[in-house]
Amino acid sequence: MTKVKPWCWQVAANGNGPDWLLLAYVTSDSVAALAQTLVNTTLDGYSLCADSPYTLMDSANADAYLGNLTGNDPRNIWVYNLVEIQGDLIKIESGYGGRGSVNSQVETDFLLHLFALPNITLQSWQVLAGGEGYDYVVSAAGADAGSFMAYLSPD
């Protein structure tokens, strides 16, 4: 496999943030295939926190996140990586830049796997940065898997 940049390379390089976000939408005819793919999909270093929507939190924060979801032990989580898929939306969020390059690469590999499947078609994507009082700004965006791959391509 060709080495690619992580999905958040540009916001990291520019020092944008504090939070990083990737929003990717698949076509409506891809939703069922995406849901089926997720049935047997896990990510190294992540824990499944909810099946619907499909929600994965980095394992270091999974218990705290579950405490927030259930209301049993609510607390703020500042530095985290979250992957959430609901319907046609794939959302990856890195609070305060996330937990590091290993997590970013796992997320990027996951996206590349999904977008390489013949029955899942990427319709649009965007990488944003903001939060904590800063407006979210779009750092990069595109309309298909080809533009996403071009964005990830090494210089």
LUMROPA-491769 format. One record per residue (C-alpha): residue number from 1; x, y, z. Coordinates in nm, 2 decimals, padded with zeros to 4 digits. Example, Ala and Ser with C-alpha at 12.3 -4.5 7.8 and 13.67 -1.06 7.14 Angstrom:
2
resi, X, Y, Z
1, 01.23, -00.45, 00.78
2, 01.37, -00.11, 00.71
// end
This chain:
155
resi, X, Y, Z
1, 00.00, 00.00, 00.00
2, 00.13, 00.35, -00.09
3, 00.21, 00.56, 00.21
4, -00.04, 00.85, 00.25
5, -00.08, 01.14, 00.48
6, -00.32, 01.12, 00.77
7, -00.67, 01.27, 00.71
8, -00.58, 01.56, 00.95
9, -00.24, 01.65, 00.81
10, -00.33, 01.99, 00.68
11, -00.50, 02.12, 01.00
12, -00.20, 01.98, 01.20
13, 00.05, 02.15, 00.98
14, -00.13, 02.48, 00.99
15, -00.18, 02.47, 01.37
16, -00.56, 02.50, 01.33
17, -00.80, 02.39, 01.59
18, -00.82, 02.32, 01.87
19, -01.05, 02.04, 01.75
20, -01.03, 01.86, 01.41
21, -01.32, 01.71, 01.23
22, -01.37, 01.51, 00.91
23, -01.72, 01.48, 00.76
24, -01.76, 01.24, 00.47
25, -02.09, 01.16, 00.31
26, -02.16, 00.85, 00.10
27, -02.43, 00.83, -00.16
28, -02.78, 00.71, -00.04
29, -02.74, 00.38, -00.23
30, -02.42, 00.32, -00.03
31, -02.58, 00.34, 00.31
32, -02.69, -00.03, 00.33
33, -02.35, -00.15, 00.22
34, -02.18, 00.08, 00.47
35, -02.40, -00.05, 00.75
36, -02.32, -00.41, 00.65
37, -01.95, -00.35, 00.64
38, -01.96, -00.21, 00.99
39, -02.10, -00.53, 01.14
40, -01.76, -00.70, 01.14
41, -01.54, -00.39, 01.15
42, -01.32, -00.29, 01.45
43, -01.04, -00.05, 01.48
44, -00.71, -00.11, 01.67
45, -00.71, 00.11, 01.98
46, -01.08, 00.19, 01.97
47, -01.38, 00.05, 02.16
48, -01.73, 00.02, 02.03
49, -01.95, 00.25, 02.24
50, -02.28, 00.23, 02.05
51, -02.41, 00.02, 01.77
52, -02.66, 00.28, 01.65
53, -02.52, 00.51, 01.54
54, -02.19, 00.32, 01.50
55, -01.97, 00.49, 01.75
56, -01.61, 00.41, 01.84
57, -01.40, 00.60, 02.10
58, -01.03, 00.57, 02.15
59, -00.99, 00.30, 02.41
60, -00.82, 00.53, 02.66
61, -01.14, 00.74, 02.68
62, -01.41, 00.48, 02.61
63, -01.52, 00.43, 02.98
64, -01.55, 00.80, 03.04
65, -01.74, 00.84, 02.71
66, -01.98, 00.57, 02.81
67, -02.03, 00.74, 03.14
68, -02.12, 01.05, 02.95
69, -02.36, 00.87, 02.72
70, -02.54, 00.70, 03.01
71, -02.53, 01.00, 03.24
72, -02.39, 00.78, 03.51
73, -02.05, 00.95, 03.54
74, -02.05, 01.27, 03.33
75, -01.71, 01.44, 03.28
76, -01.54, 01.64, 03.01
77, -01.30, 01.46, 02.78
78, -01.06, 01.70, 02.62
79, -00.81, 01.49, 02.41
80, -00.99, 01.21, 02.23
81, -01.05, 01.04, 01.90
82, -01.41, 00.95, 01.80
83, -01.54, 00.77, 01.49
84, -01.92, 00.79, 01.44
85, -02.12, 00.67, 01.15
86, -02.49, 00.74, 01.11
87, -02.68, 00.68, 00.78
88, -02.48, 00.84, 00.51
89, -02.24, 01.04, 00.74
90, -01.90, 00.93, 00.85
91, -01.76, 01.16, 01.12
92, -01.42, 01.15, 01.27
93, -01.34, 01.39, 01.55
94, -01.01, 01.47, 01.72
95, -01.05, 01.67, 02.03
96, -00.75, 01.90, 02.08
97, -00.58, 01.72, 01.79
98, -00.65, 01.38, 01.92
99, -00.43, 01.12, 02.08
100, -00.16, 01.12, 01.82
101, -00.04, 01.00, 01.49
102, -00.11, 00.63, 01.55
103, -00.48, 00.71, 01.60
104, -00.49, 00.94, 01.30
105, -00.33, 00.67, 01.08
106, -00.58, 00.40, 01.20
107, -00.87, 00.64, 01.11
108, -00.72, 00.72, 00.77
109, -00.67, 00.35, 00.70
110, -01.03, 00.28, 00.79
111, -01.15, 00.55, 00.55
112, -00.93, 00.42, 00.27
113, -01.07, 00.07, 00.33
114, -01.43, 00.20, 00.31
115, -01.38, 00.41, 00.01
116, -01.21, 00.13, -00.18
117, -01.51, -00.10, -00.15
118, -01.70, -00.12, -00.48
119, -02.04, -00.07, -00.32
120, -01.96, 00.24, -00.12
121, -01.93, 00.57, -00.31
122, -01.80, 00.88, -00.14
123, -02.02, 01.18, -00.24
124, -01.84, 01.46, -00.05
125, -01.59, 01.52, 00.23
126, -01.44, 01.81, 00.42
127, -01.18, 01.86, 00.69
128, -01.26, 02.13, 00.95
129, -01.09, 02.29, 01.25
130, -01.23, 02.50, 01.53
131, -01.41, 02.46, 01.86
132, -01.36, 02.61, 02.21
133, -01.49, 02.95, 02.10
134, -01.34, 02.94, 01.75
135, -01.57, 02.90, 01.45
136, -01.52, 02.59, 01.25
137, -01.34, 02.66, 00.92
138, -01.30, 02.43, 00.62
139, -00.94, 02.34, 00.56
140, -00.99, 02.10, 00.27
141, -01.29, 01.95, 00.08
142, -01.38, 01.74, -00.22
143, -01.65, 01.57, -00.41
144, -01.53, 01.21, -00.44
145, -01.28, 00.94, -00.34
146, -01.04, 01.06, -00.61
147, -01.02, 01.41, -00.45
148, -00.98, 01.25, -00.11
149, -00.69, 01.04, -00.23
150, -00.53, 01.34, -00.40
151, -00.55, 01.53, -00.06
152, -00.38, 01.24, 00.11
153, -00.11, 01.18, -00.15
154, 00.25, 01.25, -00.04
155, 00.42, 01.55, -00.19
// end
